[in-house]
Amino acid sequence: QVQLVESGGGLVQAGGSLRLSCAASGRTSGNYALGWSRQAPGKEREFVAAISRSGGNAYYADSVKGRFTISRDNTKSTLYLQMNSLKPEDTAVYYCGISYRSDFVGRRVELATFGSWGQGTQVTVSS
């Protein structure tokens, strides 16, 4: 069983930056792809970014491409999401998750392939 704990959320003005972290423990997270999703009030949860087991491949939703960067440090069992040029529409609870897959090459990243999610961290972007 894996446990995921997110941190780093907060309140920031539009155009600002935040760095989210996700500490993983339990099942060896280094063997699996990791990712971020988010859920805004009244909306469905959506995919944000994912990264392969090795960290060599990264995948992004079109809405965050060029602004967000996902990375991982397998020696620390930690996942990161650097968020720059934040917009009010980025306001949501952000969740980190661990996938059943090691990579998504040639596939669409589906949230259904993630077996465990953390409790989430709130990100609020003011205009």
Backbone bond lengths (Angstrom), bond angles and torsions (degrees), N, CA, C in turn:
res aa  C-N    CA-C-N  psi(-1)  N-CA   C-N-CA  omega(-1)  CA-C   N-CA-C  phi
1 Q - - - 1.448 - - 1.525 108.71 -
2 V 1.315 116.83 132.39 1.458 121.35 -179.70 1.512 109.34 -102.69
3 Q 1.310 115.70 145.55 1.463 121.71 174.05 1.515 108.61 -119.53
4 L 1.318 115.74 134.65 1.457 122.31 -177.19 1.524 108.95 -125.04
5 V 1.321 116.58 130.66 1.464 121.28 -178.70 1.520 109.05 -129.66
6 E 1.338 115.73 115.46 1.460 121.37 179.55 1.527 111.15 -88.55
7 S 1.323 115.31 153.60 1.461 122.06 174.68 1.516 108.91 -154.14
8 G 1.332 115.73 167.10 1.459 120.29 174.52 1.508 115.39 103.55
9 G 1.327 117.64 -4.22 1.455 119.11 178.42 1.523 111.34 -71.19
10 G 1.326 115.24 172.42 1.457 119.77 179.37 1.502 112.00 165.61
11 L 1.332 114.57 -166.20 1.457 122.29 179.65 1.525 108.79 -104.89
12 V 1.324 116.28 130.21 1.461 120.90 -179.04 1.521 108.57 -143.43
13 Q 1.318 116.56 151.69 1.460 120.74 176.90 1.524 110.51 -79.10
14 A 1.309 114.91 155.17 1.456 120.00 177.22 1.536 109.34 -55.73
15 G 1.323 114.94 137.60 1.454 121.14 -176.66 1.519 113.56 92.37
16 G 1.321 116.52 -10.88 1.452 120.91 -178.56 1.521 112.71 -83.90
17 S 1.336 114.66 -173.89 1.467 121.43 -175.81 1.522 110.82 -132.67
18 L 1.309 114.70 152.29 1.463 122.66 171.59 1.517 108.00 -143.92
19 R 1.331 115.56 152.67 1.460 121.17 174.62 1.522 108.43 -122.87
20 L 1.305 115.42 116.96 1.453 121.13 176.52 1.522 109.90 -91.64
21 S 1.330 115.30 146.17 1.455 121.44 175.21 1.516 109.17 -125.91
22 C 1.323 115.50 153.83 1.459 121.42 177.77 1.520 108.34 -141.01
23 A 1.332 115.87 114.51 1.458 121.35 179.51 1.519 109.28 -93.75
24 A 1.334 115.85 128.78 1.460 121.40 -178.49 1.521 110.52 -110.10
25 S 1.308 116.21 140.26 1.465 120.99 175.36 1.526 108.41 -141.87
26 G 1.331 115.51 161.78 1.453 119.29 -178.76 1.511 110.91 96.41
27 R 1.345 116.31 -127.26 1.464 121.48 -179.61 1.519 109.73 -51.87
28 T 1.285 117.80 139.89 1.462 122.62 -174.23 1.522 110.36 -61.99
29 S 1.339 115.46 98.96 1.455 120.36 -176.19 1.513 112.16 -66.70
30 G 1.332 116.23 -22.72 1.455 119.25 -178.28 1.518 113.96 -65.76
31 N 1.319 118.41 -12.33 1.464 121.71 -179.82 1.522 112.81 -90.01
32 Y 1.321 118.17 -3.17 1.457 121.28 -171.31 1.528 111.88 -132.55
33 A 1.308 114.14 156.32 1.459 119.64 171.90 1.529 108.93 -68.55
34 L 1.330 115.18 150.42 1.457 122.26 177.89 1.525 108.67 -124.21
35 G 1.323 115.75 161.91 1.459 117.09 -179.54 1.512 112.94 -162.36
36 W 1.328 113.88 173.43 1.458 122.93 177.44 1.525 109.25 -123.40
37 S 1.303 114.47 141.98 1.452 121.12 170.54 1.524 107.51 -131.71
38 R 1.327 117.44 171.05 1.461 120.44 178.20 1.523 109.67 -147.40
39 Q 1.305 114.12 156.81 1.451 120.19 178.23 1.518 109.53 -141.31
40 A 1.320 115.52 119.14 1.455 121.91 176.69 1.529 109.26 -92.54
41 P 1.317 117.66 157.37 1.471 120.58 -179.88 1.525 111.99 -55.54
42 G 1.319 115.90 128.39 1.455 120.71 177.64 1.509 115.19 77.86
43 K 1.324 116.83 5.03 1.464 120.46 -179.07 1.517 110.75 -121.00
44 E 1.332 116.15 161.29 1.459 120.79 176.67 1.529 110.01 -75.87
45 R 1.337 115.28 155.74 1.457 119.11 174.95 1.523 108.84 -66.22
46 E 1.328 115.76 140.16 1.458 120.72 -179.09 1.519 111.29 -130.39
47 F 1.319 113.74 151.86 1.461 121.48 177.00 1.523 109.76 -68.91
48 V 1.339 115.63 140.05 1.465 121.20 176.83 1.524 110.64 -114.26
49 A 1.334 116.82 -57.10 1.458 120.77 -176.38 1.518 109.37 -159.75
50 A 1.330 115.84 155.21 1.462 121.59 176.47 1.516 109.06 -145.21
51 I 1.335 115.32 158.12 1.461 120.38 -178.99 1.519 108.52 -141.46
52 S 1.318 115.82 142.21 1.453 120.93 -177.42 1.525 111.94 -70.39
53 R 1.315 115.02 169.18 1.458 121.62 -179.02 1.526 112.14 -53.24
54 S 1.305 115.92 -44.08 1.467 120.17 -176.80 1.526 112.50 -81.78
55 G 1.328 116.49 -15.99 1.459 120.25 -174.06 1.518 112.94 87.19
56 G 1.329 116.71 1.42 1.451 119.99 -176.27 1.517 114.58 -78.85
57 N 1.320 117.31 -21.71 1.467 121.49 -179.18 1.523 110.18 -124.29
58 A 1.320 115.26 133.58 1.463 121.42 179.20 1.521 109.15 -126.12
59 Y 1.302 115.69 148.12 1.462 122.16 -176.48 1.525 108.39 -134.38
60 Y 1.333 116.18 139.59 1.460 120.04 -175.21 1.529 111.25 -135.12
61 A 1.331 114.87 148.71 1.452 119.81 167.96 1.525 108.18 -69.18
62 D 1.313 116.35 148.39 1.467 120.12 -178.86 1.526 111.23 -57.91
63 S 1.320 116.98 -32.73 1.461 121.27 -175.42 1.517 113.37 -68.18
64 V 1.336 118.10 -18.65 1.471 120.62 -177.27 1.522 112.14 -118.65
65 K 1.314 117.38 -5.49 1.456 120.85 -177.08 1.529 110.27 -59.67
66 G 1.324 115.84 132.32 1.459 121.03 -178.79 1.516 113.86 88.68
67 R 1.326 117.33 -12.52 1.473 120.70 179.79 1.529 111.65 -115.28
68 F 1.317 117.33 -34.68 1.467 122.43 -178.50 1.522 109.62 -106.66
69 T 1.355 115.22 147.81 1.457 121.53 175.86 1.522 109.35 -132.79
70 I 1.314 115.78 124.73 1.465 121.04 177.38 1.522 108.98 -98.40
71 S 1.321 116.35 142.51 1.460 120.85 177.03 1.522 108.52 -151.94
72 R 1.317 115.86 167.27 1.463 120.53 179.66 1.511 109.73 -146.06
73 D 1.329 115.11 151.54 1.460 122.50 174.66 1.520 106.04 -124.94
74 N 1.326 116.08 98.90 1.468 119.86 -176.26 1.525 111.96 -67.93
75 T 1.316 118.23 -22.34 1.466 120.00 178.44 1.530 110.63 -70.97
76 K 1.333 115.47 -23.42 1.461 120.69 179.17 1.526 112.06 -109.74
77 S 1.338 116.58 1.36 1.470 121.32 -177.66 1.526 110.59 51.52
78 T 1.325 115.87 46.20 1.466 121.27 -175.15 1.519 110.51 -130.53
79 L 1.316 114.51 138.40 1.457 123.70 176.61 1.519 108.61 -111.50
80 Y 1.336 116.04 144.74 1.458 120.96 -178.79 1.524 110.80 -127.60
81 L 1.327 114.62 155.97 1.456 121.08 170.19 1.524 107.77 -139.60
82 Q 1.318 116.38 107.16 1.458 121.95 175.45 1.515 108.05 -86.49
83 M 1.319 116.07 120.92 1.465 121.25 -176.55 1.522 108.94 -116.41
84 N 1.312 116.36 115.43 1.462 122.50 179.25 1.530 109.99 -115.50
85 S 1.319 115.42 164.11 1.474 121.59 178.29 1.527 110.80 49.23
86 L 1.308 115.27 48.60 1.464 120.05 -175.87 1.522 111.54 -65.17
87 K 1.329 114.27 146.42 1.458 122.39 -179.54 1.528 109.18 -121.13
88 P 1.328 117.51 155.71 1.477 119.09 177.24 1.525 112.60 -54.15
89 E 1.324 117.91 -32.91 1.468 120.69 -179.90 1.522 113.22 -72.11
90 D 1.326 117.83 -5.00 1.465 121.37 173.44 1.528 111.23 -83.80
91 T 1.321 117.53 -6.95 1.454 121.45 179.60 1.528 110.47 -61.14
92 A 1.333 116.32 123.63 1.460 121.63 -176.67 1.526 108.85 -178.03
93 V 1.318 115.16 171.26 1.457 120.87 166.37 1.527 106.59 -89.21
94 Y 1.314 116.27 127.19 1.462 122.45 -178.40 1.529 109.78 -102.44
95 Y 1.330 114.70 132.75 1.458 121.86 -177.76 1.527 109.91 -121.03
96 C 1.332 116.51 140.89 1.465 119.17 170.69 1.516 108.68 -102.60
97 G 1.331 115.23 150.10 1.450 120.13 -176.38 1.505 112.21 -143.97
98 I 1.319 116.17 160.74 1.461 122.82 177.75 1.520 108.20 -117.07
99 S 1.325 115.26 132.61 1.462 120.74 -174.18 1.523 111.74 -92.93
100 Y 1.333 115.61 164.21 1.456 121.60 170.52 1.521 110.36 -77.95
101 R 1.311 117.17 -18.08 1.459 122.12 -177.15 1.530 110.84 -96.63
102 S 1.325 114.91 160.99 1.457 120.44 174.52 1.527 111.29 -95.11
103 D 1.351 116.01 -19.19 1.463 120.49 -178.76 1.530 108.03 -162.41
104 F 1.326 116.17 169.71 1.459 121.08 -178.50 1.529 111.42 -126.25
105 V 1.303 117.22 25.08 1.466 120.62 -177.77 1.527 109.73 -57.42
106 G 1.331 116.45 125.81 1.453 120.66 178.64 1.507 114.78 75.74
107 R 1.320 117.03 6.83 1.462 120.88 -178.81 1.512 110.51 -126.17
108 R 1.319 116.53 156.92 1.452 121.87 169.52 1.527 107.73 -80.76
109 V 1.327 116.09 138.56 1.462 119.48 178.36 1.519 108.58 -76.44
110 E 1.325 116.03 116.77 1.459 121.71 -178.77 1.523 109.15 -109.82
111 L 1.333 117.01 133.35 1.457 119.89 178.67 1.520 111.15 -61.93
112 A 1.321 117.13 -24.84 1.459 121.13 -179.23 1.526 112.32 -65.51
113 T 1.343 116.39 -18.00 1.466 119.36 179.79 1.521 111.91 -84.72
114 F 1.337 116.44 -0.77 1.460 120.52 177.96 1.528 108.33 -97.84
115 G 1.344 116.17 124.34 1.448 119.56 -173.41 1.515 114.38 -91.77
116 S 1.328 117.32 -24.31 1.458 120.45 -177.70 1.513 109.74 -137.89
117 W 1.335 116.01 143.13 1.450 122.41 177.42 1.527 109.65 -129.57
118 G 1.318 115.53 152.08 1.451 120.23 174.01 1.520 111.31 -78.23
119 Q 1.323 116.13 -173.52 1.468 121.98 -178.11 1.523 112.19 -82.88
120 G 1.306 117.33 -17.68 1.455 120.73 176.13 1.521 113.57 97.81
121 T 1.336 114.85 157.05 1.451 122.14 175.34 1.531 108.08 -136.15
122 Q 1.318 116.28 136.53 1.456 121.34 -174.35 1.526 110.82 -81.54
123 V 1.308 116.09 131.20 1.462 123.14 172.26 1.522 107.55 -119.35
124 T 1.336 115.74 123.85 1.456 120.87 179.23 1.521 108.58 -124.37
125 V 1.322 115.82 124.36 1.462 121.69 -179.80 1.522 108.37 -113.28
126 S 1.316 115.64 118.30 1.460 120.36 -178.95 1.524 110.68 -92.69
127 S 1.315 115.36 147.72 1.477 119.96 -178.86 1.515 111.97 -89.13
